[in-house]
Structures are given as C-alpha cells and as structure tokens.
Amino acid sequence: MVGERKISWFGVINTLILTLVAVATLYPIVYITAISLSDTVSVVQGKVFLFPKGFNFEAYGEVLKNDTIPRAYLNSVFYTALGTFLNLLFTAVAAYPLSQKGFFGRKFFMTAIVLTMFLNPGIIPTYVVVQQLGLTDSVWALVLPNAIWTMELIILKSFYENMSSQIREAALIDGASEYRILFNIVIPLSKPALASIGLFYFMGHWNSFFLPLIYLNDADKYPLQVVLRDMLIYSAENDAGLVDRSALAPQSIKNATIVLSMIPVLLIYPFAQKYFAKGVMLGSEKG
C-alpha cells in the first residue's frame, strides 16, 4: 500500500528496550508513592503493589508534624540554592577568560584544571584544608570546596568559544569593559548552557549527603538527604525519634519523605529540559 510505513526489527527492538527502561525508571517512583499513601495494615501485610490501599495522607501529616524533616527540607533548599548560584557565578566568570585565545597562560591553566579530573587529592586532605580554614559545621564547607566542577567549566568554555568574536570586538570599540561584556552580553546569551549545567549543579547539591555528613556536626544543620539516610539505615526503634510514637508503618514515613524529596526536582526539570540537550550540544560543537 502506498504511503504505508514499514515496521523494521530495529524499530521494534528499540521501542521494546525504551519501554523496559521507562518501566524500570517509573516503577520505583510509583511504588514508593503507593506505599506512602496506603494505610498501615496494607503496608505491613505487603498488599500494596502499584496502587494505594486504604488511601490517606497520614504519613505526610506525620512527616510534616515532626520538626526534624521540615527543618532538614529547608536546609536542603537553602544549601542547594546558594550552592547552585555560586557554582553558576564562579563557572561563568572562570570560563570567560579561558575561552579567549589571547588570554596569557590559557593552555597552562586549562591543563592544570583538566588534571584535577584525574589527580584527586582525596577526602582527608580536603577535610584538613576545610578544617584549618574554619569552615566546618557551616554552609561554606558544602559550597566552596565544590564551587566549580571541571566538566561544567569545560562545557561553558566551549559554549563561549562558539560565540561570534565580533560581538566582543564591537563592545570593546564602544568602550565596554570585560566585566560589562561578560555580565551584560555573554551571560545573557548563554542561558541554554547555564540552564544545562545549572541542572547538574542543582542535582549534585540536592542529592549530596556525604559532604554534610562529614562537615556538619550540628544535627539541626543536616540537609534532608542526611536525615533520609538515617531513616533508611536505622530501624524504627533507633531512628533518632523520627518515626517513634507514630502508629504508622515506618515504611510509610520513609517513603513519604522520599516522595517529598523528589518534588523540587520534578518541579524544576520540566522548565530546564528545553535548555538541557541544546546547551550541552552547543557546547560540544565547533564553528
């Protein structure tokens, strides 16, 4: 028949693989959401699979009623917002001179920066430096040591290099300084690349639990991921009071906390995804 599309084995296999990947990705989210919305009896008896049994929001009410989790949630929001802002600022500023061919010592600095991807000093020297600087038990211990990620710096540098040099030359002729060119021209034109690396930075800070675990001593400063880790590791009797005195199943409390931790990512990603692939690909093209 004229115009009829031929079904190929590649298309069938590709569709099957993508379907399996989608199911494997969505199933944990659907399952933990169903557990968090089910009653205690159904959860304890293992009757919950894909849909909630005895639909209710008691687990979420218990989570929000306890001071520990809302405080940790706000801590995570603050650490992530501050860390992502500083990451984007420092990366944008550092990538600009490295993208200029006339910058003195450009090759030397790029070589030194790339070497950091392969020659990591390790956690102990880093901890000693942070401790001697007096940053332990503060937010600065979480954001300053990782102010610039090498891969994101390289992506943004490549993006800058793809920009027309005539824009910078015209601005210099008009008397603009390098700072004004960067903040008034280059950065506004780099929104796709900044959005893509910003999403990486956001995810890194939001999911971080190891750095807060070693640098923060005050439990009131713990982010959500550290509190969630404690809830998942310790038993219901030894979880620092997070779920004791509750008539709900510990699984419901834990899964409700996990669902709440996913909300910021689910809210931000739809707005950033249109820049995501575009920003990364533009940073990899030449000419």
C-alpha positions as CSV (number, residue, x, y, z in Angstrom):
1,M,0.0,0.0,0.0
2,V,1.3,3.4,-1.0
3,G,2.5,5.5,2.0
4,E,2.3,2.7,4.4
5,R,5.2,2.7,6.9
6,K,7.3,-0.4,7.1
7,I,7.9,-1.7,10.5
8,S,11.6,-2.7,11.0
9,W,13.1,-5.0,13.5
10,F,15.3,-2.1,14.7
11,G,12.2,-0.1,15.5
12,V,10.5,-2.9,17.3
13,I,13.6,-3.7,19.4
14,N,14.3,-0.1,20.1
15,T,10.7,0.5,21.3
16,L,10.9,-2.6,23.5
17,I,14.1,-1.5,25.1
18,L,12.9,2.0,25.7
19,T,9.7,0.7,27.2
20,L,11.6,-1.5,29.6
21,V,13.8,1.4,30.6
22,A,10.7,3.6,31.2
23,V,9.1,0.9,33.3
24,A,12.3,0.3,35.3
25,T,12.5,4.0,35.9
26,L,8.9,4.7,36.8
27,Y,8.2,1.6,38.9
28,P,10.2,2.7,42.0
29,I,8.5,6.1,41.9
30,V,5.0,4.6,41.6
31,Y,5.7,2.0,44.3
32,I,7.1,4.3,47.0
33,T,4.2,6.8,46.2
34,A,1.7,4.0,46.7
35,I,3.3,2.9,50.0
36,S,3.3,6.5,51.3
37,L,-0.5,6.8,50.5
38,S,-1.6,3.5,52.0
39,D,-2.8,2.6,55.4
40,T,-0.7,0.8,57.9
41,V,-2.4,-2.6,57.8
42,S,-2.0,-2.9,54.0
43,V,1.7,-1.8,54.1
44,V,2.6,-4.2,56.9
45,Q,0.8,-7.1,55.2
46,G,2.5,-6.4,51.9
47,K,-0.7,-5.8,50.0
48,V,0.5,-2.6,48.2
49,F,1.9,-3.0,44.7
50,L,1.2,-0.3,42.2
51,F,-1.9,1.4,43.7
52,P,-2.5,2.6,47.3
53,K,-4.6,0.5,49.6
54,G,-6.7,2.5,52.1
55,F,-5.8,5.8,50.5
56,N,-4.8,8.5,53.0
57,F,-2.2,11.3,53.7
58,E,-1.4,10.3,57.3
59,A,2.2,9.6,56.5
60,Y,2.7,13.0,55.0
61,G,1.0,14.6,58.0
62,E,3.3,12.8,60.4
63,V,6.4,13.8,58.4
64,L,5.4,17.5,58.3
65,K,4.4,17.4,62.0
66,N,7.9,16.4,63.1
67,D,10.3,19.4,63.3
68,T,13.3,17.4,62.1
69,I,12.2,16.7,58.5
70,P,10.7,20.2,57.7
71,R,13.9,21.8,59.1
72,A,16.1,19.4,57.1
73,Y,14.0,20.2,54.0
74,L,14.5,24.0,54.4
75,N,18.2,23.3,55.0
76,S,18.4,21.4,51.7
77,V,16.6,24.2,49.8
78,F,19.0,26.8,51.2
79,Y,22.2,24.8,50.6
80,T,21.1,23.9,47.1
81,A,20.0,27.5,46.1
82,L,23.2,29.1,47.5
83,G,25.5,26.4,46.1
84,T,23.9,26.4,42.6
85,F,24.1,30.2,42.5
86,L,27.8,30.3,43.5
87,N,28.5,27.4,41.1
88,L,27.0,29.2,38.1
89,L,28.6,32.5,39.1
90,F,32.1,31.2,39.5
91,T,31.9,28.9,36.5
92,A,30.7,31.7,34.2
93,V,33.4,34.0,35.4
94,A,36.2,31.4,35.2
95,A,35.1,30.1,31.7
96,Y,35.2,33.6,30.1
97,P,39.0,34.3,30.2
98,L,39.7,30.7,29.3
99,S,37.6,31.0,26.2
100,Q,39.7,33.9,24.9
101,K,42.6,32.9,22.7
102,G,44.7,35.9,23.7
103,F,44.5,35.1,27.4
104,F,48.0,34.7,28.8
105,G,48.7,31.3,30.3
106,R,45.5,29.8,28.8
107,K,46.9,26.4,28.0
108,F,48.7,26.1,31.3
109,F,45.5,26.9,33.3
110,M,43.4,24.5,31.2
111,T,46.0,21.7,31.6
112,A,46.0,22.3,35.4
113,I,42.2,22.3,35.5
114,V,41.8,19.1,33.5
115,L,44.4,17.3,35.7
116,T,42.1,17.8,38.6
117,M,39.7,15.3,37.0
118,F,42.4,12.6,37.2
119,L,44.5,13.6,40.2
120,N,42.0,14.0,43.1
121,P,43.8,14.5,46.4
122,G,41.1,12.6,48.3
123,I,38.8,13.4,51.2
124,I,41.3,13.5,54.0
125,P,43.5,16.4,52.6
126,T,40.3,18.2,51.6
127,Y,38.9,17.8,55.1
128,V,42.1,19.1,56.7
129,V,42.0,22.2,54.5
130,V,38.4,22.9,55.2
131,Q,39.0,22.4,58.9
132,Q,42.1,24.7,59.0
133,L,40.1,27.4,57.2
134,G,37.4,27.2,60.0
135,L,34.6,26.2,57.6
136,T,33.5,23.0,59.3
137,D,29.9,22.9,60.6
138,S,28.9,25.7,58.2
139,V,27.3,26.0,54.8
140,W,30.5,27.2,53.3
141,A,32.1,23.8,53.8
142,L,29.4,22.4,51.5
143,V,29.6,25.0,48.7
144,L,33.1,26.5,48.5
145,P,35.2,23.3,48.0
146,N,33.0,22.4,45.0
147,A,32.4,25.9,43.7
148,I,33.5,24.9,40.2
149,W,33.1,21.4,38.6
150,T,35.7,20.8,35.9
151,M,33.3,19.2,33.3
152,E,30.8,22.0,33.6
153,L,33.6,24.6,33.2
154,I,34.7,22.9,30.0
155,I,31.2,22.8,28.6
156,L,30.6,26.5,29.3
157,K,34.1,27.4,28.0
158,S,33.3,25.6,24.7
159,F,30.0,27.4,24.6
160,Y,31.7,30.8,24.9
161,E,34.1,29.9,22.2
162,N,31.3,29.2,19.8
163,M,30.0,32.8,20.2
164,S,30.9,35.3,17.5
165,S,34.0,37.2,18.3
166,Q,32.5,40.2,16.6
167,I,30.1,40.8,19.5
168,R,33.0,41.2,21.9
169,E,35.0,43.3,19.5
170,A,32.1,45.7,18.9
171,A,31.5,46.1,22.6
172,L,35.2,46.9,23.2
173,I,35.1,49.5,20.4
174,D,32.1,51.1,22.2
175,G,34.2,51.3,25.4
176,A,32.7,48.4,27.3
177,S,34.9,46.7,29.9
178,E,35.5,43.0,30.1
179,Y,33.3,42.8,33.1
180,R,30.4,44.6,31.4
181,I,30.8,42.3,28.3
182,L,30.7,39.2,30.5
183,F,27.7,40.2,32.7
184,N,25.7,42.3,30.1
185,I,26.3,40.4,26.9
186,V,27.9,37.0,27.3
187,I,26.0,35.6,30.2
188,P,22.5,36.6,28.9
189,L,23.4,34.9,25.6
190,S,24.5,31.8,27.5
191,K,21.1,30.9,29.1
192,P,20.9,27.4,27.4
193,A,24.3,26.4,28.6
194,L,23.9,27.9,32.1
195,A,20.5,26.1,32.4
196,S,22.0,22.8,31.4
197,I,25.0,22.9,33.8
198,G,22.8,24.5,36.4
199,L,20.6,21.4,36.4
200,F,23.7,19.3,37.1
201,Y,24.8,21.6,39.9
202,F,21.3,21.6,41.4
203,M,21.1,17.8,41.3
204,G,24.5,17.5,42.9
205,H,23.7,19.7,45.8
206,W,20.2,18.4,46.3
207,N,21.3,14.7,46.4
208,S,24.5,15.4,48.4
209,F,24.7,13.6,51.8
210,F,28.4,12.6,52.2
211,L,29.8,16.1,52.4
212,P,27.2,17.3,55.0
213,L,27.8,14.0,56.9
214,I,31.5,14.7,57.4
215,Y,31.5,18.5,57.6
216,L,28.4,19.2,59.7
217,N,28.4,18.4,63.4
218,D,25.1,20.1,64.4
219,A,22.1,17.9,63.6
220,D,19.9,20.9,63.2
221,K,22.0,21.8,60.1
222,Y,21.6,18.5,58.4
223,P,20.0,18.5,55.0
224,L,17.2,16.3,54.0
225,Q,19.4,13.6,52.4
226,V,21.3,13.0,55.6
227,V,18.1,12.7,57.6
228,L,16.6,10.4,55.0
229,R,19.8,8.3,55.1
230,D,19.4,7.9,58.9
231,M,15.8,6.9,58.4
232,L,16.7,4.2,55.8
233,I,19.6,2.8,57.8
234,Y,18.3,2.6,61.3
235,S,15.4,0.6,62.5
236,A,12.1,2.0,63.6
237,E,13.3,1.8,67.3
238,N,16.6,3.6,66.7
239,D,16.0,6.3,64.2
240,A,16.5,9.3,66.4
241,G,12.8,9.7,67.1
242,L,11.8,10.3,63.5
243,V,9.1,7.7,63.4
244,D,8.7,6.6,67.0
245,R,5.5,7.4,68.8
246,S,3.8,7.0,65.4
247,A,1.1,4.5,64.8
248,L,2.0,4.4,61.1
249,A,4.3,1.9,59.5
250,P,7.9,3.0,59.3
251,Q,7.9,2.2,55.5
252,S,5.1,4.8,55.0
253,I,7.0,7.5,56.8
254,K,10.2,6.8,54.9
255,N,8.6,6.7,51.5
256,A,6.6,9.8,52.2
257,T,9.9,11.6,53.0
258,I,11.4,10.2,49.7
259,V,8.4,11.5,47.7
260,L,8.7,14.9,49.3
261,S,12.4,15.0,48.5
262,M,11.6,14.4,44.8
263,I,9.2,17.4,44.5
264,P,11.8,20.1,43.8
265,V,13.4,18.1,41.0
266,L,10.1,17.3,39.4
267,L,9.1,21.0,39.5
268,I,12.3,22.3,38.1
269,Y,13.3,19.8,35.4
270,P,10.3,20.5,33.1
271,F,11.3,24.1,32.9
272,A,15.0,23.3,32.4
273,Q,14.7,20.4,30.0
274,K,14.2,22.6,26.9
275,Y,17.7,24.1,27.5
276,F,19.3,20.8,28.7
277,A,20.1,19.0,25.5
278,K,20.6,22.2,23.5
279,G,23.0,23.6,25.9
280,V,25.2,20.5,26.1
281,M,25.3,20.0,22.3
282,L,26.1,23.6,21.6
283,G,29.0,23.4,24.0
284,S,30.4,20.5,22.0
285,E,30.1,21.9,18.5
286,K,32.8,23.8,16.8
287,G,32.5,26.5,14.1
